[in-house]
Amino acid sequence: MKNTEIYIIGSGAIGKALAVFLKRENKQVKIIRGSIDNIPNITTDITVVGKDYTFKEKVVTTTFSNLSSINGIVLITTKTFGNTEIAKKLNALEGNFVIILLQNGLNIERPFKNFNKVYRCVLLSTSQVTGENEISFKTVSASPVGNLEGQNEGLDNLIREVSTPKFEFREESNISKYVWTKVIANCVFNTICPLLEIDNGIFHRDLGAKHLAEGIIEECVSLAKVKGIHLDSNEVMENLILISQKSDGQLISTYMDILNKRQTEIESLNLEIAKIADEVGHPELVKNTRILGQLILIKSNLINYKSL
């Protein structure tokens, strides 16, 4: 896939960081604004700051209205509630491309069911906007990528195209397990941290928060088992603590969304878990997970209401 074009849909922290890392590898990369159209292409200096490095690259940002076709790789990093609209915009374009969803949540791939090649990626990296076009970035390990139906033929070539030394990806044959594991962790981070108004490190610092996380994990693992996804609660908890330690001091995306009066992704996390429990006839399995999700929805709506 020589000279493959890479399009990153989403100009948030993850999208900008990945664009910088790809540019450093001399990749042809553009950022596409997911929800804004009819503005000209702009070239911006974007800075990414890690533990032992600071990288700065010029990145082109465009919109769907400036494109008639796409050929190459499409990486989607936007909020999941925009997927239906993004799928419509991609459908309207000519070209040949594969899609990798770098998003959290269950069933978020549904709007893309008519596309030939769609992969899920479970991000094991965190990023946060720290200034105008400046991003703080931390990584835990290489992020797994795979097709939910196990159709990974040719994925190794894609991995080579999008993986960089500071933002690595790897092929995974059983991506569903990783999707559920990450979603469960996010059901914890994206509810407890905003409700306590605290950073991600709370779970390795505070025993009470850790015990609450363990209860949510037990609920979600029980539901996953009903769906045929077999997870180990202890392993999920260990992964959560590792993320908590690695992202100590950083604020989870839902908390940032609430602070900035933006729509959250809670409907693809706790509330989607609750919906799945209802569909399989076991709503009681995720009682506390559901309540935490509902509280986040209420908190978000109250803040938005106050801003009117």
ROVEX-466582 format. One record per atom (N, C-alpha, C): residue in three letters; y, z, x. Coordinates in steps of 0.001 Angstrom, whole numbers, plus 500000, padded with zeros to 6 digits. Layout:
# ROVEX-466582
ALAYZX;...
//
This chain:
# ROVEX-466582
MET498808500000500837;MET500000500000500000;MET501253500000500880;LYS501337499014501756;LYS502436498933502697;LYS503754498713501962;ASN504818499399502396;ASN506141499277501808;ASN506156499590500319;THR505294500484499896;THR505243500875498491;THR506539501547498082;GLU507062501125496926;GLU508252501772496398;GLU507850503029495648;ILE508613504099495838;ILE508336505375495184;ILE509550505757494344;TYR509310506011493068;TYR510372506394492141;TYR510121507821491688;ILE511106508668491861;ILE511013510057491433;ILE511874510226490189;ILE511240510463489057;ILE511993510662487825;ILE512318512149487707;GLY513614512450487781;GLY514051513843487743;GLY514877514189488967;SER516090514650488743;SER516988514961489862;SER517163516464490039;GLY516111517217489695;GLY516133518654489907;GLY515747519019491317;ALA515459520297491531;ALA515204520803492877;ALA513964520178493514;ILE512867520084492759;ILE511639519502493310;ILE511833518022493611;GLY512422517286492673;GLY512628515858492867;GLY513488515557494079;LYS514576516302494238;LYS515470516072495373;LYS514805516433496694;ALA514081517557496710;ALA513406517963497948;ALA512378516921498369;LEU511569516465497415;LEU510539515476497729;LEU511176514177498213;ALA512289513782497607;ALA512970512558498029;ALA513412512648499487;VAL513935513798499875;VAL514382513991501262;VAL513200513905502222;PHE512106514580501887;PHE510935514550502762;PHE510369513137502893;LEU510348512383501806;LEU509846511013501842;LEU510765510105502654;LYS512064510297502504;LYS513013509503503287;LYS512823509736504780;ARG512509510969505155;ARG512284511274506565;ARG511055510555507110;GLU510145510157506193;GLU508958509395506593;GLU509188507899506434;ASN510457507519506254;ASN510862506107506119;ASN510246505425504891;LYS510069506179503829;LYS509563505619502583;LYS510714505036501770;GLN510385504020500965;GLN511358503458500031;GLN511360504310498766;VAL512342505152498622;VAL512339506110497521;VAL513672506107496785;LYS513593506199495474;LYS514772506334494627;LYS514530507449493619;ILE515591508146493267;ILE515546509124492186;ILE516066508461490919;ILE515340508636489804;ILE515784508127488512;ILE516166509306487634;ARG517373509281487099;ARG517777510306486144;ARG516962510121484867;GLY516328511176484396;GLY515431511042483254;GLY516127510966481911;SER517275511627481764;SER517906511750480445;SER519292511118480363;ILE519772510541481456;ILE521108509939481472;ILE520993508464481817;ASP521741507627481113;ASP521731506193481367;ASP523152505672481517;ASN523216504367481872;ASN524487503636481902;ASN525500504211482882;ILE525001504622484049;ILE525894504969485146;ILE525429504195486381;PRO526334503833487280;PRO525951503029488448;PRO525109503824489443;ASN524434503083490328;ASN523689503719491409;ASN524649504497492314;ILE524190505652492758;ILE524984506426493699;ILE524102506847494869;THR524702506932496051;THR523998507410497238;THR524578508767497620;THR523700509750497716;THR524146511126497935;THR523443511744499135;ASP524171512526499908;ASP523562513321500972;ASP522933514558500348;ILE521630514713500529;ILE520913515870499988;ILE520341516669501150;THR520533517981501107;THR520057518872502161;THR518944519764501639;VAL517860519865502401;VAL516756520754502070;VAL516621521781503190;VAL516593523050502787;VAL516516524143503759;VAL515187524870503583;GLY514409524917504653;GLY513151525646504655;GLY513222526828505600;LYS512071527425505851;LYS512031528622506690;LYS512501528350508105;ASP512107527203508655;ASP512425526911510044;ASP513010525516510237;TYR513647524980509197;TYR514212523641509314;TYR515334523444508293;THR516193522478508593;THR517198521983507653;THR517227520468507776;PHE516899519774506695;PHE516862518320506691;PHE517953517787505767;LYS518567516694506186;LYS519598516050505367;LYS519371514551505368;GLU519320513954504186;GLU519076512521504059;GLU519941511929502955;LYS520234510644503071;LYS520937509915502018;LYS519905509360501035;VAL520084509675499762;VAL519128509264498738;VAL519856508541497617;VAL519280507427497171;VAL519850506658496066;VAL519361507238494739;THR520289507471493823;THR519955507917492476;THR520385506841491484;THR519486506496490561;THR519764505453489587;THR519373505937488194;THR519471505045487207;THR519056505361485843;THR518179504235485322;PHE517469504488484236;PHE516587503467483660;PHE517362502216483257;SER518616502367482865;SER519409501222482418;SER519685500237483547;ASN519509500663484779;ASN519708499773485930;ASN518425499085486378;LEU517322499337485690;LEU516026498822486100;LEU515447497890485040;SER514836496807485491;SER514113495915484589;SER512620495954484859;SER512261496426486043;SER510847496523486410;SER510651497616487446;ILE509418498098487522;ILE509027499087488522;ILE507667498686489073;ASN507560498668490381;ASN506282498411491040;ASN506097499463492122;GLY504977500185492040;GLY504725501211493047;GLY504208502494492444;ILE504828503600492824;ILE504385504926492404;ILE505529505630491684;VAL505226506192490526;VAL506204506941489757;VAL505804508407489761;LEU506676509255490293;LEU506448510697490326;LEU507391511344489319;ILE506850512046488335;ILE507680512619487283;ILE507840514117487518;THR509088514541487707;THR509375515939488027;THR510306516587487001;THR510575515891485904;THR511488516400484889;THR510846517525484083;LYS511634518133483186;LYS511095519103482248;LYS510135518390481289;THR509073519070480909;THR508015518438480129;THR508459518003478743;PHE509472518642478177;PHE509895518268476830;PHE510526516871476795;GLY510791516285477956;GLY511340514936478015;GLY510298513845478182;ASN509016514213478233;ASN507977513239478540;ASN507856512109477523;THR508017512419476249;THR507895511384475217;THR508954510301475416;GLU510178510713475683;GLU511254509743475890;GLU511057508964477191;ILE510597509633478238;ILE510353508953479513;ILE509249507920479358;ALA508194508253478626;ALA507100507304478389;ALA507614506057477684;LYS508505506222476722;LYS509084505071476018;LYS509879504188476977;LYS510652504813477857;LYS511472504053478804;LYS510597503311479816;LEU509529503946480271;LEU508620503281481202;LEU507884502134480528;ASN507531502308479266;ASN506856501249478507;ASN507707499998478385;ALA509015500179478400;ALA509924499047478224;ALA510125498249479507;LEU509612498747480626;LEU509800498077481911;LEU508619497188482270;GLU508897496114482996;GLU507853495273483561;GLU507353495925484844;GLY506237495389485361;GLY505764495853486660;GLY504407496527486617;ASN503986496937487781;ASN502681497572487962;ASN502888498869488730;PHE502564499985488091;PHE502803501270488744;PHE501798502313488263;VAL501620503321489081;VAL500801504470488712;VAL501731505667488521;ILE501289506622487719;ILE502112507783487386;ILE501437509057487876;ILE502208509910488520;ILE501742511241488891;ILE502701512247488266;LEU502170513133487443;LEU502983514148486782;LEU503038515404487646;LEU504200515699488189;LEU504406516908488992;LEU505068517956488098;GLN504355518336487052;GLN504903519220486032;GLN503885520281485657;ASN504372521368485105;ASN503501522431484631;ASN503276522294483134;GLY502116522746482672;GLY501874522764481236;GLY500559522129480855;LEU500129522428479636;LEU498911521846479085;LEU499255520718478120;ASN498459519661478165;ASN498593518498477271;ASN499900517745477461;ILE500539517911478596;ILE501809517226478842;ILE501605515744479141;GLU500365515337479399;GLU500078513936479707;GLU499911513085478458;ARG499876513685477292;ARG499628512947476051;ARG500576511772475821;PRO501882511894476075;PRO502767510744475843;PRO502441509530476710;PHE501651509717477783;PHE501352508638478721;PHE499932508090478556;LYS499304508359477411;LYS497904507983477215;LYS497684506471477232;ASN498731505681476993;ASN498585504226476973;ASN498772503585478341;PHE499095504376479355;PHE499253503841480709;PHE497903503834481424;ASN497722502866482318;ASN496418502665482958;ASN496038503809483890;LYS496951504207484746;LYS496628505217485753;LYS497632506362485699;VAL497139507525485282;VAL497983508713485195;VAL497251509875485855;TYR497940510557486750;TYR497350511680487463;TYR498175512940487218;ARG497497514073487232;ARG498169515366487178;ARG498243515940488582;CYS499372516556488885;CYS499545517275490149;CYS499886518718489841;VAL499242519633490515;VAL499560521051490372;VAL500387521456491587;LEU501673521678491358;LEU502579521991492459;LEU502307523377493020;LEU502098523437494307;LEU501945524705495003;LEU503122524906495956;SER504273524460495485;SER505527524614496212;SER506592525089495236;THR507602525760495743;THR508715526206494912;THR510019525741495538;SER510998525480494692;SER512302525057495188;SER513383525579494256;GLN514581525672494775;GLN515689526222493999;GLN516995525620494505;VAL517855525234493568;VAL519170524718493933;VAL520028525884494434;THR520540525745495645;THR521349526811496240;THR522805526404496456;GLY523107525143496186;GLY524471524646496339;GLY524529523219495869;GLU525690522609495928;GLU525813521219495508;GLU524992520324496436;ASN523931519727495864;ASN523014518869496617;ASN522375519600497797;GLU522144520902497623;GLU521423521688498625;GLU520269522401497947;ILE519097522318498552;ILE517870522831497962;ILE517182523783498925;SER516754524937498413;SER515881525842499168;SER514447525511498797;PHE513565525356499801;PHE512202524902499546;PHE511188525773500283;LYS510127526162499552;LYS509009526894500144;LYS507711526278499652;THR506701526247500513;THR505404525715500109;THR504315526737500379;VAL503325526781499487;VAL502187527679499642;VAL501053526948500338;SER500688525780499803;SER499658524936500408;SER499759523547499800;ALA498900522634500244;ALA498922521263499740;ALA498654521244498237;SER499435520469497493;SER499318520404496039;SER498218519430495631;PRO497232519893494821;PRO496127519017494403;PRO496565518000493360;VAL495976516805493438;VAL496257515704492518;VAL494936515125492038;GLY494854514836490744;GLY493631514232490222;GLY493820513721488812;ASN492858512910488378;ASN492837512409487012;ASN492010513349486151;LEU492491513662484957;LEU491805514636484104;LEU490416514173483693;GLU490196512850483673;GLU488866512317483346;GLU488006512116484591;GLY488531512512485744;GLY487770512393486985;GLY487769511004487584;GLN488650510124487105;GLN488702508747487606;GLN489693508672488766;ASN489218509060489941;ASN490093509190491111;ASN489956508044492106;GLU489355506947491700;GLU489177505826492611;GLU490535505307493090;GLY490704505228494381;GLY491952504758494967;GLY493011505824495140;LEU492712507039494701;LEU493704508109494779;LEU494022508478496225;ASP493053508326497108;ASP493288508680498507;ASP494438507875499105;ASN494559506594498683;ASN495676505780499169;ASN497013506292498644;LEU497024506709497392;LEU498248507270496814;LEU498673508532497556;ILE497693509378497847;ILE497980510634498544;ILE498646510353499890;ARG498143509364500597;ARG498727509024501903;ARG500176508551501754;GLU500480507887500645;GLU501829507370500439;GLU502843508465500131;VAL502428509471499374;VAL503413510464498896;VAL503396511765499679;SER502383511985500501;SER502281513238501238;SER503152513208502492;THR503792514337502773;THR504631514461503963;THR504281515771504671;PRO504682515924505932;PRO504324517155506663;PRO504803518444506003;LYS505960518408505341;LYS506512519619504723;LYS506187519731503242;PHE505742518659502629;PHE505401518641501201;PHE504109517838501092;GLU502983518555501181;GLU501685517891501268;GLU500974517832499912;PHE500183516777499734;PHE499332516617498563;PHE497894516399499035;ARG496940516662498141;ARG495539516407498450;ARG494805515972497192;GLU493736515228497374;GLU492931514754496244;GLU492054515888495713;GLU491925515971494387;GLU491109517001493750;GLU490299516384492616;SER488973516548492686;SER488087515959491675;SER488068516742490374;ASN488324518052490431;ASN488307518894489235;ASN489711519441488982;ILE490636518541488657;ILE492033518944488528;ILE492251519839487312;SER491398519728486289;SER491572520557485086;SER491553522042485421;LYS490677522429486328;LYS490594523829486736;LYS491914524289487338;TYR492513523445488167;TYR493770523813488822;TYR494928523801487830;VAL494886522864486887;VAL495931522818485863;VAL495942524114485065;TRP494756524538484608;TRP494671525777483829;TRP495075526989484672;THR494632527025485911;THR494978528149486787;THR496486528263486964;LYS497152527129487196;LYS498603527139487388;LYS499321527472486085;VAL498836526920484968;VAL499460527212483678;VAL499383528702483372;ILE498243529300483645;ILE498095530737483396;ILE499077531526484246;ALA499200531151485515;ALA500176531827486374;ALA501586531662485822;ASN501893530465485324;ASN503222530218484781;ASN503449530929483462;CYS502374531172482701;CYS502509531983481494;CYS502950533399481845;VAL502616533833483039;VAL503041535144483529;VAL504461535068484089;PHE504666534207485090;PHE505962534124485764;PHE507092533769484805;ASN506840532780483936;ASN507910532236483107;ASN508225533070481871;THR507536534187481711;THR507875535100480615;THR508312536467481145;ILE507488537063481982;ILE507789538420482450;ILE509044538448483325;CYS509183537484484237;CYS510358537487485118;CYS511671537311484341;PRO511766536344483415;PRO513017536242482646;PRO513275537448481755;LEU512220538007481176;LEU512412539158480297;LEU512860540390481081;LEU512345540536482298;LEU512775541644483161;LEU514027541288483955;GLU514398540006483907;GLU515544539494484670;GLU515383539828486150;ILE514246539350486692;ILE513877539685488059;ILE513294538449488744;ASP513183538495490059;ASP512655537368490821;ASP511128537348490819;ASN510560536286491375;ASN509107536057491367;ASN508309537111492128;GLY508955537813493037;GLY508228538765493879;GLY507824540051493185;ILE508212540226491942;ILE507962541484491239;ILE506485541851491174;PHE505592540871491127;PHE504173541156490899;PHE503456541715492126;HIS503988541464493300;HIS503371542087494480;HIS504134543348494888;ARG505271543590494218;ARG506069544779494538;ARG505890545918493541;ASP505533545588492298;ASP505515546582491234;ASP504153546618490543;LEU503518547799490533;LEU502179547944489970;LEU502171547706488460;GLY503204548147487758;GLY503262547948486315;GLY503314546485485943;ALA504125545710486658;ALA504209544268486414;ALA502880543594486735;LYS502229544068487794;LYS500934543506488161;LYS499902543751487069;HIS499861544945486506;HIS498906545254485434;HIS499174544402484196;LEU500437544191483875;LEU500773543340482737;LEU500302541915482982;ALA500493541420484205;ALA500025540079484569;ALA498509539970484428;GLU497788541021484831;GLU496325541011484731;GLU495866540859483285;GLY496588541507482355;GLY496225541401480950;GLY496412539993480407;ILE497526539348480780;ILE497778537975480341;ILE496739537032480925;ILE496395537241482177;ILE495386536409482826;ILE494037536530482118;GLU493629537731481773;GLU492359537940481070;GLU492338537183479745;GLU493446537224479004;GLU493522536511477725;GLU493341535012477924;CYS494090534458478843;CYS494076533007479041;CYS492757532510479622;VAL492167533295480504;VAL490862532925481066;VAL489804532900479964;SER489896533834479016;SER488960533860477892;SER489091532593477047;LEU490323532141476820;LEU490541530911476058;LEU490055529699476833;ALA490314529676478130;ALA489844528560478959;ALA488327528417478870;LYS487626529530478851;LYS486167529504478749;LYS485721528838477452;VAL486421529147476359;VAL486111528516475075;VAL486284527002475171;LYS487249526553475966;LYS487517525125476145;LYS486638524485477209;GLY485709525261477781;GLY484800524718478782;GLY485332524754480194;ILE486425525457480408;ILE487009525610481749;ILE486670527019482235;HIS485847527107483253;HIS485364528409483721;HIS486165528859484941;LEU486930529922484743;LEU487781530464485790;LEU487407531908486076;ASP487723532348487278;ASP487504533730487677;ASP488845534466487619;SER488918535487486789;SER490179536221486612;SER490710536763487932;ASN489816537245488784;ASN490248537802490064;ASN490871536726490957;GLU490270535531490938;GLU490808534439491738;GLU492182534016491224;VAL492328533955489902;VAL493622533590489320;VAL494674534622489706;MET494292535901489675;MET495228536960490033;MET495598536891491509;GLU494626536630492353;GLU494903536504493784;GLU495881535360494047;ASN495698534250493323;ASN496596533108493467;ASN497999533473493007;LEU498081534226491910;LEU499389534645491395;LEU500119535535492400;ILE499391536472492995;ILE500003537366493985;ILE500458536581495211;LEU499663535601495617;LEU500043534765496763;LEU501350534025496476;ILE501447533441495264;ILE502678532752494879;ILE503842533734494844;SER503594534922494302;SER504632535951494218;SER505156536314495601;GLN504245536459496554;GLN504644536808497916;GLN505422535670498581;LYS504931534441498388;LYS505557533289499032;LYS506922532965498444;SER507130533307497161;SER508408532987496510;SER509223534241496233;ASP508998535273497025;ASP509747536525496896;ASP511243536235497004;GLY512000536722496033;GLY513438536506496038;GLY513890535294495259;GLN512971534392494922;GLN513328533205494158;GLN513182533468492664;LEU513989532784491873;LEU513944532916490426;LEU513098531803489824;ILE512252532148488862;ILE511399531168488211;ILE512251530218487369;SER511738529005487139;SER512523527956486479;SER513002528358485088;THR512144529042484320;THR512548529435482968;THR513723530404483002;TYR513722531325483941;TYR514840532257484080;TYR516117531499484438;MET515983530527485352;MET517139529714485718;MET517641528919484522;ASP516725528386483718;ASP517119527623482533;ASP517890528501481549;ILE517403529711481345;ILE518076530625480420;ILE519471530987480945;LEU519559531271482234;LEU520856531612482828;LEU521854530466482698;ASN521332529230482776;ASN522196528053482711;ASN522263527432481321;LYS521721528180480324;LYS521778527750478930;LYS521125526386478722;ARG519969526204479359;ARG519209524968479203;ARG517912525235478443;GLN517372524192477843;GLN516098524300477143;GLN514995524641478143;THR514073525513477751;THR512968525899478630;THR511717525086478308;GLU510697525249479163;GLU509416524566478964;GLU508363525487478352;ILE508791526567477718;ILE507841527560477225;ILE506874526974476202;GLU507270525903475519;GLU506399525301474516;GLU505186524622475136;SER505250524232476395;SER504086523642477057;SER503299524691477850;LEU503760525944477813;LEU503089527036478524;LEU502497528015477510;ASN503104529175477325;ASN502550530195476421;ASN502344529687475006;LEU503304528943474491;LEU503199528498473109;LEU502154527395472941;GLU501907526617473982;GLU500809525640473930;GLU499469526355474025;ILE499395527385474854;ILE498192528214474908;ILE497892528787473526;ALA498917529299472862;ALA498743529860471520;ALA498283528792470536;LYS498835527589470644;LYS498449526495469749;LYS496985526114469945;ILE496553526077471203;ILE495164525756471497;ILE494235526828470922;ALA494635528095471065;ALA493843529193470509;ALA493708529053468999;ASP494786528648468336;ASP494737528429466890;ASP493782527279466547;GLU493843526208467337;GLU493022525021467070;GLU491535525309467196;VAL491168526188468136;VAL489745526498468328;VAL489303527679467469;GLY490222528202466664;GLY489861529270465732;GLY489784530655466331;HIS490472530869467475;HIS490464532185468113;HIS491886532626468467;PRO492762532733467476;PRO494148533135467776;PRO494255534519468391;GLU493262535366468130;GLU493317536742468626;GLU493131536841470139;LEU492603535786470755;LEU492324535828472188;LEU493594535940473033;VAL494700535403472546;VAL495900535320473373;VAL497093535993472688;LYS496841537120472076;LYS497874537815471302;LYS499118538124472132;ASN498949538729473294;ASN500095539108474119;ASN500748537903474788;THR499941536926475165;THR500473535689475739;THR501390534998474741;ARG500968534982473480;ARG501766534385472415;ARG503091535142472228;ILE503015536483472168;ILE504209537297471946;ILE505230537088473059;LEU504771537060474303;LEU505686536845475419;LEU506376535488475301;GLY505624534472474910;GLY506214533147474717;GLY507249533142473613;GLN506936533817472518;GLN507883533899471403;GLN509155534635471808;LEU509017535677472621;LEU510184536420473089;LEU511088535545473957;ILE510478534730474806;ILE511268533816475635;ILE512007532813474762;LEU511333532291473742;LEU511975531334472842;LEU513167531982472137;ILE512986533213471688;ILE514068533939471023;ILE515218534199472002;LYS514880534659473206;LYS515909534950474219;LYS516716533695474539;SER516017532585474699;SER516675531319474989;SER517598530904473849;ASN517118531005472620;ASN517923530620471463;ASN519137531523471283;LEU518971532831471554;LEU520086533758471426;LEU521195533430472426;ILE520801533116473643;ILE521795532796474670;ILE522500531496474339;ASN521730530502473877;ASN522350529238473483;ASN523310529443472324;TYR522910530318471389;TYR523761530604470220;TYR525073531239470664;LYS524995532159471628;LYS526193532845472108;LYS527145531890472812;SER526603530792473327;SER527446529878474086;SER528225528924473195;LEU527932528928471889;LEU528612527998470977;LEU530075528394470773;
//
